[in-house]
Amino acid sequence: MHILTVVRKYWVSILSVIVALIAIGVFNSKNSELKDENNGLSVELAHAQIAPALEKDTIRDSIPVATSPVIKIDKASYKRELADKQLIKDLRLRLSQVESQQRSGTEIHDTVRLEAKSSSRYEYSDKWTHLTLNMHPPDTTLAYSVRDSITTIVYREYKHKFLWWEWGTKGYKVKIVNFNPHAKIGYEQYVIVDK
């Protein structure tokens, strides 16, 4: 009778271990599926950021500021979906060296009045732009120079806030400040390659 009890305990222990291993396998399988789905959604979000869907604001009365979320994506999805492989190769880098990637699009526009410098030459100049129009045939040319200054700040959004205490990380966002008042930020994409 005593041997039968020991054998039962032994089989119960073995069965418990087998059930636990099956449960862990199912959990890991579901977890892997969720990670794949999450990476797929991150890639879709990164592609969607190219469309002009930014939070826009203005500081100092005329300086445009755009805000967009930071996207974390795994290395394999980055290599497969978002990496500009030719650009990285041209820069003499390897894909494994890339930590993050930022892509911004700006549009510079304004209407200015040209000042006559002579009967065939007109000019306009300010802190950001210089235009020279020569209207002397046969060489009718417009020479222009546009300067820009952009600052990008990546910051953490806190998950919890109580009075003046903030803790936890909800995610990250990017603020892009374009100091040229003639420029408009069209899109922003900031991707962190999660290693």
Secondary structure, 3 states (H helix, E strand, C coil): CHHHHHHHHHHHHHHHHHHHHHHHHHHHHHHHHHHHHHHHHHHHHHHHCCCCCCEEEEECCCEEEEEEEEEEEEHHHHHHHHCCHHHHHHCCCCHHHCCEEEEEEEEECCCCCCEECCCCEEEEECCCEEEEEEEECCEEEEEEEECCCEEEEEEEEEEEEECCEEEEEEEEEEEEEECCCCEEEEEEEEEEEEC
